[in-house]
Amino acid sequence: MGKLFNNLFLAIISSLLIIALPAHSAAKTLLVLGDSLSAEYGLPRGSGWVSLLDKQLQSDKINTAVVNASISGETSAGGKTRLPALLAQHKPSIVVVELGGNDGLRGLSLAATQSSLREIISMSTNAGAQVVLLGMRMPPNYGIDYAKRFAAMYQGLAHEKSVKLVPFFLQGLDDVEQFFQPDRIHPNQRAQTLLLDNVWPVLKPLLK
């Protein structure tokens, strides 16, 4: 009887472990919702900062799958429209939002951009995801006042919605000749490691 009881006990424990292990080892999903800065515009495939992030996660043995849903030319309104389907399909634990730059370059309303980004953040958090917002800035030729209000928009949203913020995604890329493609807008391959370096310190704590 004792041997039978022991075997039964071991069988129960084994079954509990089998049930528990998949939940413990299930990969998180990280969704990047961005524009050309994240979509490898003008770069060899697999060399952009999002691809480097995926390699970093694998190297650090962090069980997180990366989904890059970035599209060149994307605006905050476009990202807001696409997001519900992406959330339903991928069920991400983390959403990295890299949008707004095209809004600014096209002179779109700051209020409209802010509203779209706010909705993107709300949809993501309501779906159970943590959000990392990548801040952008406008060139000074767009006007000092506009540039200040544009940068402050990201800071204000991060504070309002209590989400993580990378204050300036392109921080450290001051040398246009060294770090940008000939169009002087899109970072080149050399700059991609710097972009990841700007995001990683803010993102890494959310992956634990």
N, C-alpha and C positions, 0 to 999 in steps of 0.2 A: 504493500500500500504506500509506504514511504517513497519508494522508487517511482511509483506511478504519479504521486503528488508532485515530486520534484520535476518529472518530465512535463507534467501539465503546467507547472509554474514557469518553467523555462520557455515553453511554447507560447504562453501568454506574453511574457516579457519580450520575446523575439517578435511577436506580431505587433506589439506596441512600438518597438523600434523601427520596424518596417514602415509603419504608418507615419512615424514622426520624422524620419529621415528626409523624405522628399520635401516636406515643408521647410525643413532647416536648410536644405541645400538648393532650394529653388532659386534660380537666377532672378535678380531684379532686372528691370528694364529702364534704361535711361533714354529719354526722347529729346532730341535736339530739334527745336523749331526755329529755323533761321532763314537767312537770305544767302546771297552769293558768298559772303564772308565765311559761311560754314558749309557751302555746297561745292567747295573745291573749284570755284570758277578760275579758269586759266591755269590750273595746276594738274600735274600728273595724278591719275586716280590713285587713291590710297595715301596721298601725301599731305592732305589737309589736317587741320588741328583735330577734327572729330575722329578721323582715322588714327591719329597719333594717340588720342585719348583711349580709343579701343585697345590699342597695343599696350598702353600704360596699365590699363585694368588687367589685361591678361598677364603682363609681367609681374604685377603685384598680387596676382591670384585673387582678384576681387571679382566675385561671381555676378557680374552685371553685363547684360547685353545692351549694346548701343544701337539705337535706331536713329538714323540721320534723315529727318524729314524736311531738310532745308531745300529751298528752291531759289535760284538766282532771280533777282528782281522782286522778291516777295515783299509785301508791305504788311504792316501790323493787321490791317483789315483782312488781307488774304490769309494770314496765319490764323486769325480768329475763325474764319470760315472753315478752314480745313481741320481745325483742332478736334472738334467733337468725334469725327470718324477715327482720327488717330488715337484718341484716348480709348475709344471703344475697342479698337483692334489690338492695341499693344498693351493697354493697362499699365502704363509706366509708373514706377515708384518716384522717379525724378523727371522733371521737365526743365530743360535749359532753354530759355527764351532769348534768342538773338535776333531781335526785330526792331524796327523803328528808323534805322539808318536811311532806307529808301524813302520813307515818309518825309524825312527832313530834307533830303536832296531834291525831292520833288516839290518842296514848299507846301506840303499838306498841313492842314490845321493841327496845331499841337493838341488842342482839346480832343480832336478825333483820334489822334494817335494814342493819347493817354487813355481814352475810353476803351480802345481796342486792346491795349496792353493790360488794362485792368480786368477786362473780361477774360482774356487768355489766362491770367493768373487765377482768377476766381474759378474758371472751369477746371483748371488743373488741380487746384487744392480741393475743390468739391469732389473730384474723382479720386482723392486720396494721395495725390502726388505732392512731393516737395518741389519748390520752384527755385531756380537760380536765374536771376535776371541779369543780362549782360548790358551794362550801360554803354551808350554811344555819345559822341560829341560831334558837333557840326564845325566845319572850317570857319575861321574868323571872317572870311569874306561874306558869310551869310548874315553878318551883323553881330556885334557883341551881345546885345540884349537877347536876340533870338538864341544864340549859342548858349548863353547862361540858362535861359528858361528850358532849353532842350535837355541839357545835362541834368538840371534840377528835377525834371520830370521823372527820371529813373530813380533818383534818390527818394523823391516823394512817394512813388508807388511802392518801393521796397519797404519804406517805413509804414505806409498805410496798410499794406497787406501782410506785413511781417514775413517777408521772404528774403532770401539771401541775395546779395548784390555784388557783382563785380563792377566797381565804379566806372572803369573805362576799359572796354574790351581790347582796345588797340594801344594800351599803355606801353611805352617803351619803343614804339615804332616811329620815332621822330625823324629818323634818317630816311627820307623818301627814296633816294637813289638806291640804298642798300636793301630796304625791306618791302618795296612796292613794285608791282608790275608797271610796265610802261604807261598805263593809264593813270597812274598815281592815285588810284582809288582802292584797288584790290591788293592786299598783302601777297607777296610772292612766297615761294616754297621755303625760303630761308626764315621767313617770319613766323611760320606755323608753330614752331616750338615755343616761341615767345607768347603766342596767343594761348597755347595750352598752359604755359606757366602762369598766365594771368588768371585763368579759370580754375586750375587745379587746387590751389589752397582753399578756395571757397567751396569747391565741390567735394573734395575728399572727405571732410567730416560727415557728409550726408550718406556716404557709402558704407559706413561702418555698421 
